[in-house]
Amino acid sequence: MREIEFKITKAEEGAAFAVHVVPKSVKNEVAGKHGDALKIRLTSNSVRGIANDNLLDFLSQKLEVDRKDIEVAAGQTSAEKMVIVVGLTPVEVESRLLN
């Protein structure tokens, strides 16, 4: 596993973690750490929730879960977001995002 440390906590039915979104990037990718958050670059812009939709699509593919099992719990209009994934442990989330 890469040496990226970010904080994933156990949620009631899954895992929760902070994300820092960088819009208007060349490609969708996990780009490292931003404080205690995972930095994710997205190709979309940040207008009218497009970045949130793009983030959820990207994470559902990367985490191999249905999109309905991922939610932006906080930070709907901010670059700093809290994401909750249902059905995965923090260890599974870290493994799938960083490999």
Disulfide bonds with the S-S distance in Angstrom:
none
